[in-house]
Structure formats: C-alpha cells, structure tokens
Amino acid sequence: MMDLIKENCTACGACSNICPNESITMIPDSEGFLYPYVCKEACMCCGLCESVCPIINRPDCENTSDPKVYAAWSIDEEVRFNSTSGGLFTELAKAVISKGGCVTGARYNKEHLVGHYIIDSEREIPLLRQSKYVQSETGNVFKHIKERLDKGKQVMFVGTPCQGAGLQSFLGKQYDNLLLCDFICRGSNSPKVYMKYLESLKKQYRSDIKKVWFKNKINGWNKFCTKIEFENGKEYYADRYTDLFMRGYLKHNLYIRPSCSNCYFKGFPRHSDITLGDFWGVKLNDDESIDTDKGTSLVIVNSSIGQQCFNSLGDRIFKKESSLEAALPFNQCAVKSVDMGEKRDYFFSEIDKEDFTELINKIDRNEDRI
C-alpha cells in the first residue's frame, strides 16, 4: 500500500498507470484535486505504486546543473501570436512529428476541462498550444507513451515538472527516443474552482462557452488577457489584473494544489531535456525593431538530447543565447514554490455556497477582515 502524506501528492498518475490489477483510481477530493484511491479488495500489495512514486522515490537525474539558456521565438507570425509565449513548443512538436514521432500534451475536452492526449499529426498541434491554468489529468497516457517508445517511435512529452518526473519514474529507464519537456510552473489550479469560474461567466453571458483562451495577445504579450468565446457570439476579455480567476490565482493564491506550495521539482538540475517558459523582463539589445512583446520564449536546455532537438530547429526560429542570471529574477517560480494564500481555507469553505465572481469580489473588498 502507498504510505504517502496527501499534501505531497502531485497526481502525476504514475501509481495508477503502473498498477497491474488496476486497483488504483484517481478521485477528486472536496477541493477538486485528484488523489489515488486504492481498492483494498483488488490490491495485490505488490508495491509497484510506491516504487514509481516520484515523491517517495525520486528518479535519478543526470542532467546538467548549468544549462544553456536562450531567448527565442518562432519566425512564423501566426504560430507566435497563437502561442503562450514565443511558439517554441509548436516548433519542437513540428520537428518531432516530421520524423514520424508523436507529441503528448494538455488539451481541452468538450467540457473545457484539461487532460493529456497524444497527437500524431501537425494539424493537431494547435490543440495542445497555450497555457491552461488548471491541472491536467494524465489518465492512462503513461502506458500509451511506453508502448510507443518500446516500438522505437519518437515521443515528445510536455507537462508540469512533477508530471515529467512521474513519467520518468513510471518508465524506469532512459529512452533515447523520448524528448521530455517541462515548463516553469507557478502551481496547478483546482479543476473544480476553474469550472466554478466558467459557470459564473456562463450565467453572466447567458450562454454556453465555445472556447477558453488564457494569455491571449490581443493587447500584447506583456499585458496578456483572458479571452472566452460564447456560443451566442459574445466575447469576454479581461487582463491579468482584472480577470477574477487570475486574481484569485496570482494575487491571492487561493486554489493551487497543496503539494505546489512545497514543490520537490524546482531548481536545477531538472529532470526534463528542455524547460520552456515566458522570458519575462527579456532584454536583447537596443534595437527597437526587435519586438519582444509578440511573445518571447525562455528556453532552458538541460541535456544533450534537448540541445540536439533545439539545434535542429535551425532558421525556423529566432534565438539568442542568454543566462540563468538574466532569466531567474523574473522567473522565480523556476526555483521557488509559491505559498498558499491566507484566505485559501476561507475560499474553499465558501465556494460551494457562493457564486465564484461574488466570492472573489468579497475577498478583494474584505481582504483584511476575512
């Protein structure tokens, strides 16, 4: 049986994927976060779940603690605009798929929740683009990745650092045909809370939602906004400071997963081959013709496999070598966890009683009294 403090579990899914008797199910708790539930009647007590848990048994990491760092973006303007930062995920995905490989990443389902899926064609890449700001369910995707790797197919995996570590633990060995990518993660938000946010907007706009688009660049990359399209043709826009979901996340730290406040996978060396992020505060040179506000990717290359894949992008990207010293002051989440907010317990005590919009506004108005 697993002996794991709940506050440390990341829901990476390694335990449920490895279980030979399928006796582990990922079930949401009262806050909406998935945790492994072990069916005692079906459990064989084999211990495989404990052996692959990246919290109980940290996977080995042979990557460098002194990685190469770049500012980069896709020269394809459409790709750059429709990406969270500079479009490097898309260019890496194209490179893998062009060689007959596949890409695993997070995408929205019909209910606008997020899960990990495998794609095999370039036309599907837009489904995996952009930040989702809600925890992705990995389901059985680790099993499917292993099947493809064992057949010699190249696989690119993109996920949170803990998901990547979970995959690495599940696989149990290094694969030369695996490109493991993570991103600079501030913390995974509750799917339950995210759906409460969408329900509140659906009520206000009197329509179902057609598309959710976090970090839309209509006002530029630095002033990114949330865009939500409704079935009735209406559209919602709000910047990072006025969108209520982002305020609850960035200002109040109300609904990140408990384990995210003490993340085991910050810093360097990292388990991934490549770490992607936004190169906030980037300064390339004094040439004003270089527009970083269209989106600039921070690319941290942690391994020789990562360097080889990054180099293969060639003239499809603009790149300029930088350093961790330049990147980290504006990307502290690469090395430091975010504390849970003081109003977090109050928020979860009220979220099932009040409308999401009303509750966030109440916390804003009465921040010192709640």
C-alpha positions in Angstrom: 0.0 0.0 0.0 1.1 3.6 -0.6 2.2 5.4 2.5 2.1 9.0 1.3 1.1 12.2 3.0 -1.7 13.7 1.0 -0.1 17.2 1.0 2.8 15.8 -1.1 0.9 14.0 -3.8 1.0 15.7 -7.2 -1.5 13.4 -9.0 1.1 12.7 -11.7 -0.6 9.3 -12.3 2.4 7.1 -12.2 0.9 4.9 -9.5 -2.4 4.3 -11.3 -0.6 3.6 -14.6 1.8 1.0 -13.1 -0.8 -0.9 -11.1 -1.0 -4.4 -12.7 -4.5 -5.0 -11.3 -5.9 -1.6 -12.0 -6.8 -1.2 -8.3 -5.8 2.5 -8.1 -8.3 5.1 -9.2 -7.7 8.9 -9.3 -10.6 10.5 -7.5 -11.2 14.2 -6.7 -11.3 15.4 -3.1 -13.5 18.2 -1.8 -11.3 20.8 -3.3 -11.4 19.2 -6.8 -7.9 17.8 -6.8 -7.3 14.2 -7.9 -5.7 11.7 -5.5 -5.1 8.0 -5.8 -7.7 5.7 -4.2 -6.6 2.1 -3.6 -9.3 -0.6 -3.7 -8.2 -2.8 -0.9 -10.1 -5.8 -2.2 -8.3 -5.7 -5.6 -4.8 -4.6 -4.3 -2.1 -7.3 -4.7 0.3 -5.5 -2.3 3.0 -5.7 -4.9 4.5 -2.3 -4.0 4.8 -1.1 -7.6 2.9 2.0 -6.8 5.3 3.1 -4.1 8.3 2.2 -6.3 7.3 4.6 -9.1 6.0 7.4 -6.9 8.4 10.4 -7.7 7.8 11.7 -4.2 8.6 8.5 -2.3 11.4 7.6 -4.7 13.0 10.4 -6.6 14.0 9.5 -10.1 17.7 9.8 -10.9 18.7 13.0 -12.7 21.9 13.1 -14.8 21.2 16.4 -16.4 23.4 19.5 -16.0 23.0 22.0 -13.2 24.5 24.6 -15.5 22.1 24.6 -18.5 22.2 26.6 -21.7 19.6 29.4 -21.7 18.1 31.1 -24.7 15.5 33.8 -25.6 13.7 32.5 -28.7 10.5 32.6 -30.8 9.1 31.1 -34.0 9.5 33.2 -37.1 6.0 32.1 -38.2 3.9 35.1 -37.0 0.7 33.1 -36.8 2.4 30.5 -34.6 3.9 33.2 -32.4 0.7 35.1 -31.9 -1.4 32.0 -31.1 1.1 30.6 -28.6 1.5 31.5 -24.9 5.0 32.9 -25.3 7.2 32.6 -28.5 5.9 29.4 -30.1 8.8 27.1 -29.3 6.5 24.3 -28.2 5.0 24.3 -31.7 8.3 24.3 -33.5 9.6 21.4 -31.3 6.4 19.5 -31.9 6.6 20.0 -35.6 10.2 18.7 -35.6 9.2 15.5 -33.8 6.1 14.8 -35.9 8.0 15.5 -39.1 10.3 12.5 -38.2 7.3 10.2 -37.6 7.1 10.8 -33.9 4.2 11.9 -31.7 3.6 14.6 -29.1 1.9 14.3 -25.7 0.5 17.4 -24.0 -2.5 19.0 -22.4 -5.7 19.9 -24.3 -9.2 20.9 -23.6 -12.0 18.4 -23.8 -15.7 19.2 -24.8 -16.4 20.4 -21.2 -13.3 22.7 -21.3 -11.5 20.6 -18.7 -7.9 19.6 -19.4 -6.3 16.2 -19.9 -3.2 14.8 -21.5 -3.5 13.4 -25.1 -1.2 12.0 -27.7 -1.2 13.6 -31.2 0.4 12.3 -34.4 -0.2 15.0 -37.0 0.9 18.6 -37.4 -2.7 19.8 -37.8 -3.4 18.7 -34.2 -0.6 20.8 -32.6 -2.9 23.9 -32.0 -5.0 21.6 -29.7 -2.0 21.4 -27.3 -0.9 25.0 -27.5 -1.3 27.7 -24.9 -1.4 27.7 -21.1 -4.4 26.1 -19.5 -4.1 27.3 -15.8 -5.8 24.2 -14.5 -4.4 20.8 -13.5 -4.4 18.3 -16.4 -5.5 14.7 -15.8 -2.9 12.3 -17.2 -5.2 9.3 -17.2 -3.5 6.2 -18.8 -1.3 8.3 -21.1 2.0 7.0 -19.5 1.1 3.4 -20.6 0.5 4.6 -24.1 3.7 6.5 -24.2 5.7 3.5 -23.1 4.1 1.3 -25.8 5.2 3.8 -28.4 8.7 4.2 -27.0 9.2 0.4 -26.9 8.2 0.3 -30.6 11.0 2.7 -31.3 8.8 5.7 -32.0 10.0 9.2 -31.0 7.8 10.7 -28.3 7.8 14.3 -27.1 6.1 14.8 -23.7 5.2 18.2 -22.3 3.8 18.7 -18.8 4.5 20.1 -15.4 7.8 19.2 -13.7 6.1 16.7 -11.4 4.3 15.0 -14.3 7.6 14.7 -16.2 9.2 13.2 -13.1 6.2 10.8 -12.7 6.6 9.7 -16.3 10.3 9.1 -15.9 9.7 7.0 -12.7 7.0 5.0 -14.5 9.2 4.2 -17.4 12.0 3.0 -15.1 14.8 3.7 -17.6 16.1 6.3 -20.0 14.8 6.3 -23.6 16.9 8.0 -26.3 13.7 8.4 -28.3 11.9 10.4 -25.6 12.1 14.3 -25.5 10.9 15.3 -22.1 9.8 18.9 -21.8 8.5 20.7 -18.7 7.6 24.4 -18.2 8.1 26.9 -15.4 5.1 26.2 -13.2 3.6 28.5 -10.6 1.2 25.8 -9.4 -1.7 23.7 -10.6 -5.1 25.1 -10.0 -8.2 23.2 -8.9 -10.4 21.9 -11.8 -13.4 22.3 -9.6 -12.7 26.0 -9.0 -11.9 26.6 -12.7 -15.3 25.1 -13.6 -17.0 27.4 -10.9 -15.3 30.3 -12.7 -16.7 29.2 -16.1 -20.1 28.6 -14.7 -20.2 32.1 -13.3 -19.3 33.6 -16.7 -21.9 31.4 -18.4 -24.5 32.8 -16.1 -23.4 36.4 -16.7 -23.3 36.0 -20.5 -26.4 33.6 -20.6 -24.6 31.2 -23.0 -22.5 28.1 -23.1 -18.8 28.5 -23.7 -17.3 27.9 -27.1 -13.6 28.4 -26.4 -11.3 29.3 -23.4 -8.1 31.2 -24.3 -5.8 32.2 -21.4 -3.0 34.6 -22.2 -4.5 36.0 -25.4 -2.2 38.5 -27.0 -4.7 41.0 -28.5 -3.2 43.6 -26.2 0.4 42.2 -26.4 2.3 39.5 -24.6 3.2 41.6 -21.6 -0.4 42.7 -21.0 -1.9 39.3 -21.7 -5.6 38.8 -21.2 -8.1 36.0 -20.8 -10.4 35.6 -23.8 -13.6 33.5 -23.6 -15.8 33.0 -26.6 -19.5 32.1 -26.1 -21.9 30.2 -28.2 -24.2 33.2 -28.6 -21.4 35.1 -30.3 -20.4 37.3 -27.3 -16.8 37.5 -26.1 -15.2 38.1 -22.7 -11.9 39.9 -22.3 -10.0 40.8 -19.1 -6.4 41.4 -18.5 -4.2 39.6 -15.9 -5.2 42.1 -13.2 -8.9 42.3 -13.7 -9.9 38.7 -14.7 -11.2 37.2 -11.4 -9.7 33.7 -12.0 -6.3 35.2 -12.5 -6.7 37.5 -9.5 -7.6 34.6 -7.3 -4.6 32.7 -8.6 -1.9 35.4 -8.9 -2.9 37.9 -6.2 -4.5 35.7 -3.5 -3.0 32.2 -4.2 -6.4 30.7 -3.3 -6.6 27.4 -5.3 -3.2 25.9 -6.1 -2.7 22.2 -5.3 -1.4 21.8 -1.7 1.8 20.0 -3.0 2.6 23.0 -5.2 3.4 25.1 -2.1 6.3 22.7 -1.4 7.3 21.5 -4.9 10.0 18.9 -5.0 10.9 19.6 -8.6 12.1 23.2 -8.5 15.7 24.3 -9.3 18.5 22.6 -11.2 19.3 20.1 -12.4 15.9 19.4 -13.9 14.5 16.0 -15.0 13.5 17.4 -18.4 15.5 17.8 -21.5 14.1 21.2 -22.2 12.3 23.7 -19.9 10.0 26.2 -21.6 8.6 29.5 -20.2 8.0 33.1 -20.8 11.1 35.2 -20.8 9.7 38.0 -18.7 11.9 41.1 -18.5 13.9 40.0 -21.6 16.4 42.5 -22.9 18.0 41.5 -26.2 19.7 44.7 -27.3 18.9 48.3 -28.1 17.4 47.5 -31.5 13.8 48.8 -31.2 12.9 46.8 -34.4 13.0 43.6 -32.4 9.5 43.2 -31.0 9.6 41.0 -27.9 6.0 41.9 -27.0 4.7 39.5 -29.6 5.9 36.8 -27.2 9.4 35.6 -26.2 10.1 32.1 -25.0 12.6 31.2 -22.3 14.3 28.0 -23.4 16.4 26.2 -20.8 18.3 23.3 -22.4 19.1 20.7 -19.7 20.5 17.8 -21.6 22.4 16.7 -24.8 19.1 15.3 -26.2 17.5 18.7 -25.5 20.3 20.6 -27.2 20.2 18.3 -30.3 16.4 18.9 -30.7 16.7 22.6 -30.1 19.6 22.9 -32.6 17.5 21.1 -35.2 15.0 23.9 -35.4 17.5 25.9 -37.4 16.2 29.0 -39.2 12.6 28.3 -38.2 13.3 30.3 -35.0 15.0 33.4 -33.8 17.3 32.6 -30.9 19.8 34.5 -28.8 21.8 32.9 -26.0 21.3 34.3 -22.5 21.8 33.1 -19.0 20.1 31.9 -15.8 21.3 35.1 -14.2 19.2 37.1 -16.7 16.2 34.9 -16.6 15.6 34.0 -13.0 14.9 37.4 -11.5 11.6 37.4 -13.5 11.0 33.7 -13.2 11.4 32.9 -9.6 8.9 30.0 -9.9 11.7 28.0 -11.6 13.4 27.7 -8.3 10.9 28.7 -5.6 7.4 27.5 -4.6 4.5 29.9 -4.1 3.0 30.0 -0.6 -0.7 29.2 -0.3 -2.8 32.3 0.3 -4.0 33.3 3.8 -7.6 33.2 2.5 -7.4 29.8 0.9 -9.3 27.9 3.7 -12.0 30.6 3.7 -12.3 30.4 0.0 -12.9 26.6 -0.1 -15.3 26.8 2.8 -17.5 29.2 0.8 -17.0 28.1 -2.9 -19.9 25.6 -2.8 -22.2 28.2 -1.3 -21.4 31.3 -3.3 -21.0 32.3 -6.9 -17.3 32.4 -7.9 -17.5 36.1 -9.0 -19.2 37.2 -5.9 -16.8 35.3 -3.7 -13.6 36.7 -5.3 -15.0 40.2 -5.2 -15.9 39.7 -1.5 -12.3 38.6 -0.8 -11.0 41.6 -2.6 -13.2 44.0 -0.7 -12.7 42.5 2.7 -9.2 41.2 2.4 -8.1 42.3 5.8 -11.3 41.3 7.6 -11.8 37.7 6.3 
